[in-house]
Amino acid sequence: MKKRVTGIGGLFFKSKDPKASREWYKKHLGFNTDDYGCTFWWKNKEGNDCTTQWSAFKDDTEYFNPSKKDFMFNYRVEDLKGLLKILKDEGVTIVGDMETYEYGKFAWVLDNEGNKIELWEPIDAAFK
């Protein structure tokens, strides 16, 4: 069976004050933050450069909708288009359409409890 998820691409959460949250994590935990949060660099088992994004979103964001949770996970995948076809055939709820950017492709699904999950086929080289 072809791989589906290859790793965690991001951890996103709601915050009353995202800027204060970024500053707290920078000061106390040493996160190298910017306006988007913190990008963690690591290498996969093949030695390729990869990233995981940590981001605080304003507490009234609609980006996590239709989920009512205060967090959303982003998972790295290898073949997003192929995975979406498999998930659709398996009856998984797909939210919206796949979007493509210079740093990768994105799509969203709901898990069994209605949590929105972001799937990302990354282009890590775009972050260099």
C-alpha positions in Angstrom: 0.0 0.0 0.0 1.2 3.5 -0.9 2.1 5.8 2.0 -0.6 8.2 3.0 0.7 10.5 5.7 4.5 10.9 6.0 4.7 13.2 9.0 3.3 16.2 10.8 3.4 19.3 8.7 2.0 21.7 11.2 0.4 22.4 14.5 -2.2 25.2 14.4 -4.1 26.5 17.4 -6.4 29.5 18.3 -5.1 32.2 20.5 -6.6 35.4 22.0 -3.4 37.1 21.1 -1.3 35.3 18.5 1.5 37.9 18.7 1.8 37.5 22.5 1.8 33.7 22.1 4.6 33.9 19.5 6.6 36.2 21.8 6.1 33.9 24.8 7.3 30.8 22.9 10.2 32.7 21.5 11.3 34.0 25.0 10.6 30.9 27.1 11.1 28.0 24.7 13.5 29.5 22.1 11.2 29.3 19.1 12.5 31.2 16.1 9.2 33.0 15.4 8.1 35.3 12.6 4.7 36.7 11.7 3.4 33.1 10.8 4.8 31.3 13.8 7.8 29.0 13.8 9.2 26.7 11.1 11.1 23.7 12.4 13.6 22.2 9.9 14.4 18.5 10.0 15.6 15.8 7.6 13.5 12.8 6.6 15.0 9.3 6.4 16.2 9.9 2.8 18.1 13.0 4.1 15.8 15.5 2.4 15.2 18.9 4.1 11.6 19.0 5.6 9.6 21.5 7.6 7.0 21.5 10.3 5.1 24.7 10.9 3.8 25.9 14.4 1.3 28.7 14.2 -1.1 30.6 16.5 -4.2 31.9 14.8 -6.6 34.6 16.1 -9.3 33.0 18.2 -12.0 34.1 15.8 -10.4 32.5 12.7 -12.7 30.7 10.4 -9.8 28.7 8.9 -10.6 25.7 11.1 -14.3 25.6 10.1 -16.4 23.5 10.0 -14.6 22.1 13.1 -15.5 23.6 16.4 -12.1 22.8 17.9 -9.4 25.3 18.9 -6.7 23.4 17.0 -6.0 21.8 13.6 -3.3 19.4 12.6 -1.5 19.6 9.2 -0.2 16.3 7.9 2.5 15.9 5.2 1.5 13.6 2.4 3.3 12.4 -0.8 0.5 12.3 -3.4 -2.3 14.5 -2.4 -4.4 14.1 -5.5 -4.2 10.3 -5.3 -4.9 10.3 -1.6 -8.0 12.5 -2.0 -9.4 10.0 -4.5 -8.8 7.1 -2.1 -10.3 9.0 0.8 -13.4 10.0 -1.2 -13.8 6.3 -2.2 -13.6 5.4 1.5 -16.4 7.9 2.4 -14.2 10.5 4.1 -15.7 14.0 4.0 -13.5 16.4 1.9 -13.9 20.1 2.7 -13.5 22.4 -0.3 -11.2 22.0 -3.2 -7.4 21.2 -3.3 -5.4 24.4 -3.5 -1.9 24.8 -5.0 0.8 27.3 -4.0 4.5 27.6 -4.7 5.2 25.8 -1.4 2.8 22.9 -2.0 -0.7 21.5 -2.4 -3.3 21.6 0.3 -6.7 19.9 0.9 -8.9 19.4 4.0 -10.9 16.5 5.4 -12.9 15.8 8.5 -12.0 13.0 10.8 -14.6 10.7 12.5 -15.3 13.4 15.2 -15.6 16.3 12.8 -12.1 17.7 13.3 -10.8 19.5 10.3 -7.4 18.1 9.1 -5.2 19.8 6.6 -3.3 17.6 4.2 -0.2 19.1 2.6 2.0 17.9 -0.2 5.0 20.1 0.5 7.6 21.7 -1.6 10.1 22.2 1.2 12.7 23.9 -1.1 10.4 26.9 -1.4 11.2 27.8 2.2 14.9 28.2 1.7 
